[in-house]
Structures are given as structure tokens and as C-alpha cells.
Amino acid sequence: MADISTDVLIIGTGPAGGVTAALLASYGIKNMVINRHSWLASTPRAHITNQRTMEVLRDLGEDVEDEAYMHATEQDLMGENVFCKSLAGEELGRMKSWGTHPLSAAEHELSSPCLMNDLPQTFMEPLLFKTACSRGADARMSTEYLSHEQDSDGVTTTCLDKLTGKEFTIRSKYLVGADGSNSLVAKQLGLPFVGEMGVGGSMSIHFKADLSQYVAHRPSVLYWVMQPGADIGGIGMGLVRMVRPWNEWLIVWGYDVNEPAPNVDEEMTTQVARQLVGDPELEIELISASTWTVNNMYASHMQAKRVFIMGDAAHRHPPSNGLGSNTSIQDGFNLAWKLAMVLNGQAGAGLLETYSEERVPVAKQIVTRANQSIGETGKIFDALGLLGESDPVKMQANMDARVEKNRAAEKQRNALREAIAFKKYEFDAHGVEMNQRYSSAAVQTDGQQQPLFKLDKEMHYQPTTWPGARLPHVWLFDGAGQKRSTLDLCGRGKFTGFTGIGGEDWVLAAKQLADQLNIDLTIQLIGPQQPYSDYTGDWARAKEIGDSGLILVRPDHHIAWRKDQIVDNPLEELTRVFTKILDR
Ligand SMILES: Cc1cc2nc3c(=O)[nH]c(=O)nc-3n(C[C@H](O)[C@H](O)[C@H](O)COP(=O)(O)OP(=O)(O)OC[C@H]3O[C@@H](n4cnc5c(N)ncnc54)[C@H](O)[C@@H]3O)c2cc1C
């Protein structure tokens, strides 16, 4: 007999574990989340928070979304992505990033009711944790996961209470390993992984210093400093990242992973900061310093019977593109409703298998993208004449050659401009963030072909109601004339159908089906004199089906199924579809 029992045990209170606990608690599912440390994130690692993640927070409630914005640095201050010789030194170029270029800003605004922002992990984790605990999740800090055993009814997990030094067991129906990139859960499961760990070395230096004079006129999250042959250890390119404008910072400085990790003491970190800022007298208030490795690895399967992995446990990659925490949170949004429906007896266990089917392609995509982005920075080094050269004096001369009055220098200036502009694939890849389309039994296409991407799918989000895609956001108007996003009319742990005039029969059928299957299914009617109006015609342009058809949306905003027109027997049709989706 185990010491404690719960329905879902989650290992880790990072973005993945925290959001899963918060979502499960919001859905009324008993869960427990544990962390081996006594508190949450101690360093502000993740920060770029994309629109899709904000949609998950919005789904958790207006209070959660509002609190995130309250703590975040707003998008307007994120975008002057600078490349320079030092903060005080010459600027080499910059690119408008994170949806702040007017063209990109328009695409962002059209895509979502939510705004991209910069929310350090030290604020995100407490928000998710508080939401989870206040809605009923049980939490145990200073509790270390040691091992688990599963059988056909559940999982027995052995933990160490670090306060008493005693081991104890927790019995749960499901176990979620959200235990980060060194995941013990994944290791013990022996899940298959593709790629390798430790492909590069990095150190993080978190400090306070007022740098307003160098940055306030070109507000950005990221300042990239090129210092070939810098007289401190490292690979010659550093990142000065804003944590709080403009007095709290995190420097990321690479080291040769084939050498032992450097000793990041106060003297060394002060030297790195002075060098990158370009102020030999700079005084910093060091908060913390640590080393970490760049990884290039993802799990090609994320489930073993009753145990799942998510977040960095499943996808391990560098911070480029700011995808780690975002993807971790979106993993949780995919799994939580499925666990809830299976635990509530509303779906068969087969539904849980769709988690890995749907999220592994995303893991692969983001690990590949993040590592590719690092490689693409090489174009800038190349344009500056730094590749294949090791003499710092020659490197400096090569960089400066671009100011000369000759054809070669003009060519070099063009190459640098293009190389910097090409970094849009790292700093403004809206499609990577928003184009996730799922394929699994929890999506029924009825043979409809996926629409081709008309533009570069990494750069541009392309809305569609093709089953598997996320429901397009458009603004509708309720009876009081208030603006409501389509995403506000679905989600929150429930299935939702969208139809229009002529589709009224879906409503009765949905009610009968919901009673039969004991599920929540709401139908939203859109059109003139309907509960929601489409005054702008944006919904008519987005829906890709006839007015009387139906778009069926899952609790995670992804489309499960669509039908062009009303059918003779809507109940029979809905029963057919739900039987497959829910593995009934
Ligand atoms: C410098 C830097 C910048 C980054 N910037 C961004 C960004 O801008 N945007 C973005 O989206 N991502 C970014 N990331 C990535 C992001 O930090 C990670 O992807 C994210 O933290 C992963 O969340 P997670 O919940 O999966 O794992 P983690 O945050 O690693 O959390 C793991 C949790 O498991 C707990 N744990 C581990 N083992 C055990 C055990 N045995 N027993 C009990 N508890 C355990 C840990 O204590 C922790 O609570 C950045 C990372 C770095 C290093």
C-alpha cells in the first residue's frame, strides 16, 4: 500500500509540469506535482513567450493571462535585435524581431487575441504553480523522484523526502515526467531518442547593472556581441540578454565543450560583463552564474503505457528561437485534456496514444529549428571575414574592411546585411510558433487533403480549419456587441462546435450525443441574429466550410473534424466521429 495516492503524479514544477498541474486542476482532476528543490526556477532562463503560449494562459483564465502581462516586458520593448562589437562599441546592424516589424506585427495581430511578450521563467513558474495549487493540485517541494514501477492499474513511484531523508511511495493512475533535460523518468523508461547531447558549451551570468545608456534608445531583448579573440575564455560571440529593462541582465557566453567547463567565479564573470558591455569600469551585482550544454536531441516516442514525458525531458535544444518553455507549455495543453477525459471515463486509453503521435513531430521540428538557427549565425561570421581565421588582429581587420571604398567592401556590406536579415528564421519565425498541425486518431480528416502552405511555413502562420490545425482566431461579437475571439468560445477542457444559419440541427444532436457519452459539447451559432455575429466577415473568410457545416474543436483549440454542410442525420455523424476521436 502506497503512502499517498493521486490520479496524476507530475515530476517537476517547471513550465511543463506547472502548466499540466494547473490545467488538470482546472479540469477538476486530482493531481500532485513534486520538485526536488525547495522552490521554483532560480534563474530567468526562458523569457520569450509566444502567442500560442499566451493562448494557453488565456484558456486558464483572464486572471492568469492578465498576471502574465503584468509581469512581462511588453512586445514594443523587445524588437531592436542588435549585433555589435560591444554595447558601448560599434553597432554592426540590427533586425526587427519578435513581431515588431510592421509587416510581422500585422500578421501577429491578425493571428491571435494574445500578444507575444518577454516573461522571465522566474515569473512564469510561480504564476503556473500558484494557479495549480489554488485550483486544487497538491504540491510537494524538496521531494525527489527516485524510480517508478507500473502495472495494468497504475504507477507506484518512490520519492525521497529531502527534509526528513525518508523514502516514501505515491500511487497514481498516470505519471508525467516533466523533469527537464536530464530526465530520470525518460532514462528509466528507456524511451528512444534521436540526436546527441552536449554539442556546445555555454555559461549564464545573471547580474544587475544599469545599462540604460547603451540600450534604452534601441530597446531589445537580445544584444549580440561579436568579439573574435576576446582576451577572456570563450568562443568570441556573446549575448547580453535583458531580464528587466534596463537594469537586470543575463549574459550567455560560449565555451569549448571539449574543454573542461570554466570556473565562473565573480572575477571571471565581471570580466566577461565588462568586455561585452565595453566598459572596463563597469560594476555588476552578480546574482548567479552557471554552465550548461547545448543539446540536439528529441524523443521519438513520449509515452510508455501509463507514463509520459514532456517539455525538456522530451526535446532538448538550445534557446535559439525561444521555443523551449513555449513548447513545454504546449505539450501540457495537449496531454492534460486527454488525461482528464480518460480519467473521467469519457474516453478510452487509446486517446492517450495520440499525445506522442501529435507532439513528437513538434519536438523534432523545434529541436531541428533551434540547432539550425545556431548554424545560420555562421553567415554573419562569414560576412565579417571571421571564418577560417584564428589571428584576432586579422579578424578585426577583416571586420573593418567593410568600410573601405571598393567593390569588395560593398560586397561585404551586402553580405552582412543579408546575413543579419536572414536571422528572421530565429527571431521572427511566426510560422514555427503557430503552424502546428496534428495528425492522429484524435483528428478525423475524412480524407480531406491538407492545404498547401502558400508562403514560407516557418516564417508565416497560415490559418486553416483543416482538421489537425489550430482554430483560426477571428473577432466575433456577442449579443451585447462585445468582441470575443473564436478561441474564447472554445477550450477550457471542453469540446466545441462552430456552425451557422442552417446548422441548428447540430445543436440538438450535440446535446443528445453529450448526454449519451457524458461529455461536454457546446455548439456556437454564428451569423446574423445568432448568439455571435460576424459583422466584419472575418469568420466567413476563415471557416472554409458552408454556413450550415460544423467545425468541431478539441479542448486544446485544435480542430478535430469538420463538415461542409448539415447532414441528414447529425447525431449519427457526430457519434461516428466521437467514437473514433475518443476511442470509445
Ligand atoms: C539561457 C536560456 C534561455 C532560454 N530562453 C528561452 C526562451 O526565451 N523561451 C523559451 O520558451 N525557452 C527558453 N529556454 C528554455 C527553457 O528554459 C526550457 O525549455 C524550459 O525550462 C523547459 O521546461 P520543463 O518544465 O520541461 O523543464 P525544467 O524547466 O528544466 O523543469 C524541470 C523540473 O523538474 C524538476 N526535477 C528534475 N529532476 C527531478 C527529480 N528527480 N525529482 C523531482 N523533481 C525533479 C526540476 O527541479 C524542475 O522543477 C531557455 C533556456 C536557457 C538555458
The ligand as an ORCA input file, in Angstrom:
! r2SCAN-3c Opt
* xyz 0 1
  C      19.707     30.751    -21.343
  C      18.382     30.116    -21.686
  C      17.408     30.887    -22.302
  C      16.184     30.318    -22.642
  N      15.237     31.102    -23.262
  C      14.039     30.579    -23.588
  C      13.014     31.404    -24.169
  O      13.210     32.585    -24.410
  N      11.802     30.846    -24.440
  C      11.560     29.530    -24.190
  O      10.440     29.079    -24.476
  N      12.501     28.731    -23.630
  C      13.727     29.215    -23.325
  N      14.663     28.430    -22.711
  C      14.358     27.010    -22.466
  C      13.545     26.767    -21.198
  O      14.196     27.273    -20.064
  C      13.278     25.270    -21.045
  O      12.881     24.740    -22.277
  C      12.180     25.017    -20.005
  O      12.620     25.366    -18.721
  C      11.750     23.559    -20.006
  O      10.738     23.389    -19.084
  P      10.484     21.998    -18.397
  O       9.364     22.217    -17.447
  O      10.363     20.947    -19.404
  O      11.838     21.660    -17.608
  P      12.596     22.453    -16.474
  O      12.287     23.893    -16.501
  O      14.014     22.029    -16.559
  O      11.965     21.889    -15.136
  C      12.255     20.593    -14.661
  C      11.639     20.443    -13.287
  O      11.831     19.110    -12.832
  C      12.389     19.123    -11.524
  N      13.136     17.871    -11.377
  C      14.134     17.377    -12.160
  N      14.514     16.162    -11.719
  C      13.752     15.875    -10.634
  C      13.664     14.763     -9.745
  N      14.452     13.695     -9.885
  N      12.772     14.817     -8.745
  C      11.960     15.889     -8.589
  N      11.998     16.973     -9.391
  C      12.870     16.957    -10.407
  C      13.234     20.385    -11.503
  O      13.537     20.789    -10.209
  C      12.276     21.335    -12.219
  O      11.256     21.780    -11.362
  C      15.915     28.958    -22.360
  C      16.891     28.180    -21.732
  C      18.126     28.746    -21.408
  C      19.166     27.893    -20.747
*
